Amino acid sequence: MKRSENHFKKILYVDGTPNDIGGKETSIEALLFHHKKFVPYILFSDDGYFPQRLKKQGFQNVFTLKVKRLRHLHRSIPAIWQIARFIRRHNIDVVIANHSHAWVYGGLAARMAGVKAVFFIRGIYHPNHFRITCPLGWITAHWPADLYLANSQASLDSLKSRIGNGVRWEVIYSPIDTQRFSLRYSENDLTCLRTELGIPARHQVIVFSGRIQEWKGQEILLRAAPQVLSRHPQTFFLFVGKATSLDQIYYRKLQSLMKDLNIAKNVLFAGFQEDMPLILAMADVLVHASIEPEPFGRVIVEGMAMAKPVIATDAGGPREIIDHGYDGLLVPPGDPTALAESINMLLPAPQLSRQMGLRARKKVEEKFSIGKIIVRLEQTLEELIDKP
């Protein structure tokens, strides 16, 4: 049903220039297409992959400032004026800044335009981020929002102590489209995918999904692989995600390690994959192995939505997602042996894996589905707007 903008409040998301898509972008994308009581707009500092992706999917309210490197304050000042004019021209009711850089220009512009400003915390902030020698972090900590949203309690706690009292906080978990992540693929679909990726037909598949960055922990799973293969030689390790230009050294390290461990025939780095539900449908186990606290862990919830057993590191957001031993498993960060032991427990136990996966799916439906999240987010924003 087509809706008239005159009967809905308007929300502006402010973001940077994402040239790829990760958990933050996927979560924002889900919100943009599922708002019920708000007309959403999104404003990027410049054009890039994510803005173009939204346009191709039919989202109309995508705008760009075409200003590069806004983290430099002298570039932020004209951008702030542009955003403030945009807010007034489109009668925006509330602005959500999606990270600290966006808060510097989006949050200040909201103040200038006289509308409510929300800072959505989507990362875990290190104490050094708030030094006075780090202007963006200093402004983040000293220019409070009307409302702070966070994608996990872990993310919220990393910033909360820096802001002080007298402000409102809410945890709004990253939403999952449970319809998209529930598709049942045919055996032919899965066979074709295996053939395309070169995965032997009878091998069990361990999937790791995430950008190739050192803190994401791909190395931990590689080092766990020999301990798994010694007991389950028909196992294949599929790594999904790409390395940016800044992470090529780490990617080459992983390639060398794979050869040194003599596991290359059982490993594939498949790059970015658009159809993650299909990839997860093929998985026997999904692994998350970040060596630093994960702000949320969206891929964990995606795997759970597909009723797959998930093993994740016991730090940050994953602690809030998984009940250890009930709907998933938690392991210490940076511990290949503990990770291998958990994988070795699940691979020969299909009934345990199935039960764990079904419990996980139920949790996602009750706690992380886009329908539940959007209702809570819009209720929170309406209360903020109506508050004097």
Buried (B, 14 or more C-beta within 10 A) or exposed (E): EEEEEEEBBBBBBBBBBBEBBBBBBBBBBBBBBBBEBBBBBBBBBBBBEBBEBBEEEEBEBBBBBEBEEBBEEEBBEEBBBBBBEBBBEBEBBBBBBBBBBBBBBBBBBBBBBEBBBBBBBBBBBEEEBBEEEBBBBBBBBEBBBBBBBBBBBBBBBBBBEBBEEEEBBBBBBBBBBBEBBBEEBEEEBBEEBBEEBEBEEEBBBBBBBBBBBBEBBBBBBBBBBBBBBEEBEEBBBBBBBBBEEEBEEBBEBBBEBBEEBEBEEBBBBBEEBEEBBBBBBBBBBBBBBBBBBBBBBBBBBBBBBBBBBBBBBBBBBBBBBBEEEEBBBBBEBBBBEBBBBBBBBBBEEEEEBEBBBEBBBEBBBEBBBBEBBBBBBBEBBBEBBEEE
